[in-house]
Amino acid sequence: MPDIDAVLISHNHYDHLDLRTLRQIAARGRSTFIVAASGAHLLRSEKIEPVHELDWGESLTLSGFNVHCVPALHFSARGILDRNKTLWCGYAIEFPERLVYFAGDTAFGSHFAQIREKFGSPQLALLPIGAYEPRWFMSPVHMSPEEAVRAHEILGAKTSIAIHHGTFQLADDAIDTPQKQLMACRRDDSFLILKNGEFAEIA
């Protein structure tokens, strides 16, 4: 892989914060790690550095871009006794001529409109679509594909890419159901679905 300038960690769930992978990236010595508030201790204990903590509304300036920590509707935990001891978040990555929004894990909510109001519409949004069934249980923490399409439209994103699907079986929806559902409900091809390992050039 090419050099990685920044690794953005939205929360501490195991499918989003894998220590072995992060140690391998840190060993290369060319990356900055960014975590939500109270999350740095875990990384530092594993010699994964440099690491910066951000609370909602806080920002970090790196070479050529700014990283803004933005709200998400989710939760955190790596065991049975540490639920919500660290924060969860999304990130708005602001370059001189474009904005990228990484939602992390999140339920649907008013924060999408607030992010657009504060930063403007992103050229690219990374929006989660998987692990949404059953809705009575998952709706407070994960969006459905239909809600992801609504978020895409509220944000006014030029392009969105579906994330958080097709890798781990995390809920009652089958591993390929989120992709199929998104294809059925998206309005046009501005909401992309990429296979593992596939890439797309974004204008």
N, C-alpha and C positions, 0 to 999 in steps of 0.2 A: 504494500500500500504506500501511497505517497505520504509525505509529512502531514500530520494532523495538528492544526494550530490549536484547536480547542475541543474538548470533550464536554458536552453539556449533559448533565445527569438530572433528570426531572424528579426522581424520587428513588427510594431505596429498595423497592421490590426486586426480587431476585432476577426477574426477566428484564429488568432495566439497569441493574447495577451488579455486574458479574465481576468479582474481584480478580479472578484469573485473567480475564481479558484486559482489565484496566492495568494490572501489573505488567502485562506484556507491552501495552502502549507506553506506560510510564518508563519502562526500561530503555526505550528508544531516546528518551530525554529531550523531546522536542514538542511536547504538548502541555497545555495548561488545562486543568480540570476545574469545572465549575459545578457546584452542587447547591441545592436549596438549603436554607438556614438549618443549622445544627447537624448537617450531614458530613462535614469535613473530617470529623474525628475518625470515622471508620476508614477513610482513605489514608489519612496520615498514619494510622496504626499499621497499615500495609505498605508504607513507604511509597504511596501513590501521590506524587507532588510535582509541581506546585498546585495547590488547590485553593479555590476561593469560594466562600459562602455568600449567597445572595438571598435576601428576603424579598417578598413581593414589593415591587416598586423601586428596588435598588438596581444599579447598573455597574458594569465593569467595562473599562476601555482597554482594548487590546490593539495590537498593531493593525490598523486599517479598518477596524470595525468596533461597534459597541454591542454588548450583550445586556439586555434588559430582562430581569426576572418578572414574570407576569403570572397572575392567578390561574389556578386550575381547580376543578372540583374532583378531588380524589382522596387518598389517605396514604399513610406510610406504615411500614412494619417489616421487620425481618425475623421476628420471633413472636412469642405469645405475650411478652411483657413490655414491648416497646412501641405499641400502636400509637401513631401520631406524635412520637417524640421528636421526629424531624419533619421538616416541611416538604411539600410537593409543589410543583410549579410547571409552567411553560416558559419559553424564552422567545423574545423578539430580538433577532439579530439584525442590527442596523448597519448597512454598508453605505458609502457615500451616495450611491444611486439606486439602491434597492433594499427591500426589507424582506426577511425570511422569518416566518413564524413557525416555531416548533411547539405543538400543543402539549407534548408529553402524554400522559394518561389523563383523561378528563371526561366528566359528564357534560351534557349540554347545559348551557346557562347564559346569563347576561354578560359574562366576561368577554365573549367574542365581540359584542358591540362596543364594549368599553376599550378593548384593545385597538379596534379599528379607529375609534374616536381619538385615542391618544397618539397612535403611531401612523395612522393611515392604512390603506389597504396593502397587504403584502403582495409582492410579486410571486412568492411561493409560500404555501402553507402546508405543513406536515400534520395531518389530522388522523387520529386513531379511529378504527372502524370495527374492531373485533372484541370478543369476550363480552357480549352484550345481552345474552340470554341466561336465565329468565329475566325479563324486564323488571319484575317486582323487586328483584334482588340487586341487579346490576345497574339499573338506571341512575342511582345516585353517584356512580363512580365511572361508568363507561358509556360512551355514545353508541347508538345504533348507526348503521350506514345511512339511514334516512336523516338522522340528526346531524351526521357529519356533512351531508349535502347542505342542510340548512346553515350550518356553521360556515361552510365554504361561501355561501351566498351572502350571509351577514357580514363576513370579513371583507367581501368584495375581492377575494383573492384571484389574481390572474390565472394561477395554476395551483392546484392542490395535489398532493400525493398521499395515498392511503398508507397508513402505518399501523402497527399493532394488530397484525393478522397474518395467517398463513404460516406461522412458525411453531407456536406451542398451542396445545389444546387446553384452554384456560377456563372455558365455560360450556354451557349447553349447546351453543351454536357450533356446528361442525367446522372443521378447520378451513374449509373452502366456502362456507356459507356467507361470511361477510363480503368476500369478493363478488360472489354472484348477486347478492342483494344490492351492493353498490352499483354494479353494472345495470341492474334493473331500474334503479331510481335516480341515477344521475341524469342531469339535463343534457349534458354534452360531454365532449372529451377533454374538458378543462380540469376534470378530476381524474387523475391518472391512477392506475393500478399496476404496480410493477411486480414481476416475479422475483423471488430471491436471486440476487446476483445481477439482475437486469438494471440498466441505467437509462436515463433520459437526459437530453440536453434541453435546458430551460433558457429561452431567449430573455 
